[in-house]
Amino acid sequence: VQPTVRQTTRRLTVSATLLDLKGLKCSLPVLNARKAMSKLPDGDRLVVLTTEPMPDIDIPRCCQGNGHPLVASERTDFGHRFLLAKGA
């Protein structure tokens, strides 16, 4: 987990933590993302980077099951990038 980055636009401050999980195999990206989300305050965001092919199914399901909105997901040159928001 890399240090929290704060980005301010006018009055809105959004905190995002980068979690680089590239190279980890099935179930480890989801388990690590869930653990990282549990440590964040409500409203903060987590950017998750993966190379494993299944997180495009597993991470959205994990978010839905734990009450965390999946803000964005995209395929990248290396795999996937997800933006998750910590739910209440």
FENQUICOR-V787581 format. One record per residue. N is the residue number from 1. RES is the residue in one small letter. NEAR is the number of other ideal C-beta (glycine too) atoms within 10 Angstrom. D_FIRST is the distance of its C-alpha to the first C-alpha in whole Angstrom. Layout:
BEGIN
n={N;N}
res={RES;RES}
near={NEAR;NEAR}
d_first={D_FIRST;D_FIRST}
END
This chain:
BEGIN
n={1;2;3;4;5;6;7;8;9;10;11;12;13;14;15;16;17;18;19;20;21;22;23;24;25;26;27;28;29;30;31;32;33;34;35;36;37;38;39;40;41;42;43;44;45;46;47;48;49;50;51;52;53;54;55;56;57;58;59;60;61;62;63;64;65;66;67;68;69;70;71;72;73;74;75;76;77;78;79;80;81;82;83;84;85;86;87;88}
res={v;q;p;t;v;r;q;t;t;r;r;l;t;v;s;a;t;l;l;d;l;k;g;l;k;c;s;l;p;v;l;n;a;r;k;a;m;s;k;l;p;d;g;d;r;l;v;v;l;t;t;e;p;m;p;d;i;d;i;p;r;c;c;q;g;n;g;h;p;l;v;a;s;e;r;t;d;f;g;h;r;f;l;l;a;k;g;a}
near={14;10;7;14;12;10;10;8;7;5;5;7;10;13;15;19;20;16;20;14;23;14;12;16;10;11;12;14;27;22;13;17;24;16;11;18;23;9;11;19;8;9;12;17;22;24;17;24;17;27;16;20;11;14;26;15;10;17;24;14;12;20;23;11;9;14;10;22;13;15;14;12;16;9;9;11;4;11;17;21;15;24;15;29;19;21;12;6}
d_first={0;4;7;9;11;15;18;21;24;27;27;24;20;17;14;11;7;6;5;7;9;12;14;14;17;19;17;14;12;14;13;10;10;12;11;8;11;13;11;12;15;17;18;14;13;10;10;10;11;13;16;18;21;21;18;20;22;20;17;20;22;19;18;22;22;20;21;18;20;19;19;19;19;20;21;20;21;18;18;17;15;14;14;14;16;16;19;21}
END
